[in-house]
Amino acid sequence: MNGAQRERRQRGRTQRVLRAILGTLARILPVMFGVVVAVFFLLRMVPGDPAAMILGERATPASLAALRQQLGLDLPLWQQFIDFLARVVTQFDTGDSLVSGVSTRELVFQRAPVSLGIVALAVALAILIAVPLALTAARRVDGWADHLVRILPAAGMGMPLFWIGLLLIILFAVQLRWFPVGGVGSGPGEPIRSLFLPALAVALGLAPPLIRSLRAQLVEVFDADFVTTLRAARVSERRILFGHVLRNAAVPSLTLLSVNTAYLIGGTLVVEKVFGINGLGTLLFQSIGSRDFPVVQGVALYCAVLVVLVTTLAGLLSGLLDPRLRVAAPVPRNQGSPQ
């Protein structure tokens, strides 16, 4: 390959990367704008006056009017939306809390590490639960293990997350005393130990659809012609399993996992309340109760950003695992033609 060909190939790669980035932004920006619009106007439909919630029942009409003017709640709705949108775009913030006066971005960033820790641990636990069970069922199709694995996810999908969380508290925290009942410890290893049960509750709700999807894909891949060819070529079962079968079967399950990201984050917020963890879930519920619109908008917006980022990342990982999913770049007409 001469220098001109290398330069042409490098230029082609750069153009493909730029097209991929622009394509991703073209998909993300309309979604984010829709989230911003929906979050703002849906919250304005919730009954209740933030000024009345802050000042209490003994507030006078004059003090209520003064506080509404101070908070900008007396402005027309379109003007409130323009101010809200401008702050989101320029500062990536939805405003100061109506109750504490602290920036929403600061409140969210203070609570986010705990919630993200539960999400990350829940994904890891869900994968640790789903892969061995799906693999066991796929290797013994229509056997007793397969029937058992197909029944367990159905039972898990029927139980709400808060109920699973309560059962885990009773069994592992109250009876066995292996984990704390609630809160987040600060000693060595205590944060992970404190977040294990909440993450397990979320993982038990997330694992059933993953088990079903991965089992179905594994059964299909195990019967594929290329697996038969590899076995005929005396390739070891371990290499077939980890090098080919799991890789091909993982792509649909990865897509399913990314689709369930909203469920995962929503479940984490609910489970935080059950375990008394001071994360984004607790902040959200407190803000809804006090009609603290900027904080509710901020939590919803940052969660939406996280969902979009995870979905995009899952798409990129799917492309790495399965080259057929990558978008082929158009070949220039003169490329490869005789000079």
Residue pairs with C-beta under 8 A, 6 or more apart in sequence:
1 9
8 335
12 329
15 329
16 329
19 329
20 327
24 312
28 308
28 312
31 304
31 308
32 304
32 305
32 308
35 300
35 301
35 304
36 84
36 85
36 88
36 301
39 296
39 297
39 300
39 301
39 304
40 80
40 81
40 84
40 85
40 297
41 81
43 293
43 296
43 297
44 77
44 293
46 291
48 291
49 64
49 68
49 291
50 71
50 73
50 98
50 290
50 291
50 292
50 293
51 59
51 64
51 67
51 68
51 71
51 73
52 59
52 64
53 290
53 291
54 67
54 98
54 99
54 290
55 63
55 64
55 67
59 67
65 74
68 74
71 98
72 80
72 83
73 80
75 83
84 94
84 95
84 297
87 93
87 94
87 95
88 94
88 301
91 105
92 105
93 103
93 104
93 105
93 298
94 104
94 105
94 294
94 295
94 297
94 298
94 301
95 103
95 104
95 293
95 294
95 297
95 298
96 102
96 103
96 104
96 294
97 103
97 104
97 107
97 287
97 292
97 294
97 295
98 290
98 291
98 292
98 293
98 294
98 295
99 287
99 290
99 292
99 295
100 107
104 294
104 295
104 297
104 298
104 299
105 298
107 283
107 295
107 298
108 280
108 283
108 298
108 299
108 302
111 278
111 279
111 280
111 282
111 283
112 279
112 280
112 302
114 184
114 195
114 272
114 277
114 278
114 279
114 280
115 265
115 268
115 269
115 272
115 279
115 280
115 281
117 191
117 192
117 195
117 199
118 195
118 198
118 199
118 202
118 268
118 271
118 272
118 277
118 279
119 202
119 264
119 265
119 268
121 192
121 195
121 196
121 199
121 203
122 198
122 199
122 200
122 202
122 203
122 206
122 264
122 267
122 268
123 203
123 206
123 257
123 264
125 199
125 200
125 203
125 207
126 202
126 203
126 206
126 207
126 210
126 257
127 210
129 203
129 204
129 207
129 211
130 207
130 210
130 211
130 214
130 253
131 214
131 246
133 149
133 152
133 207
133 211
133 215
134 149
134 210
134 211
134 214
134 215
134 218
135 214
135 218
135 241
136 145
136 146
136 149
137 145
137 146
137 149
137 150
137 211
137 215
138 146
138 214
138 215
138 218
138 219
138 222
139 222
140 146
141 219
146 215
149 211
149 215
150 212
150 215
152 208
152 211
153 207
153 208
153 209
153 211
153 212
154 208
156 204
156 205
156 207
156 208
157 205
157 208
157 209
159 204
159 205
161 201
161 202
161 205
161 267
161 270
161 271
161 274
162 270
162 271
162 273
162 274
164 201
164 204
164 205
165 197
165 198
165 201
165 271
165 274
165 275
166 274
168 197
168 200
168 201
169 181
169 182
169 197
169 274
169 275
172 178
172 179
172 197
173 179
173 180
173 181
173 197
174 181
179 193
179 194
179 196
179 197
180 193
180 194
181 275
181 276
182 275
182 276
182 277
183 194
183 275
183 276
183 277
183 278
184 190
184 191
184 194
184 195
184 277
184 278
185 191
185 193
185 194
194 277
195 277
197 275
198 268
198 271
198 272
198 274
198 275
198 277
201 267
201 271
201 274
202 264
202 267
202 268
202 271
205 263
205 267
206 257
206 260
206 263
206 264
206 267
209 256
209 260
210 253
210 256
210 257
213 252
213 253
213 256
214 249
214 250
214 253
217 248
217 249
217 250
217 252
217 253
218 245
218 246
218 249
220 249
221 227
221 244
221 245
221 248
221 249
222 245
224 248
226 244
227 240
227 244
227 245
230 240
230 244
231 237
231 240
247 321
248 322
250 321
251 318
251 321
251 322
251 325
254 314
254 317
254 318
254 321
255 314
255 318
257 314
258 310
258 311
258 313
258 314
258 315
259 311
261 306
261 307
261 310
261 311
262 307
265 303
265 306
265 307
268 279
268 280
268 281
269 279
269 280
269 281
269 284
269 285
269 303
270 281
271 281
272 278
272 279
272 280
272 281
272 282
273 281
273 282
273 285
276 282
280 299
280 302
280 303
283 295
283 299
284 295
284 296
284 299
286 292
287 295
287 296
287 299
288 296
318 325
319 325
319 326
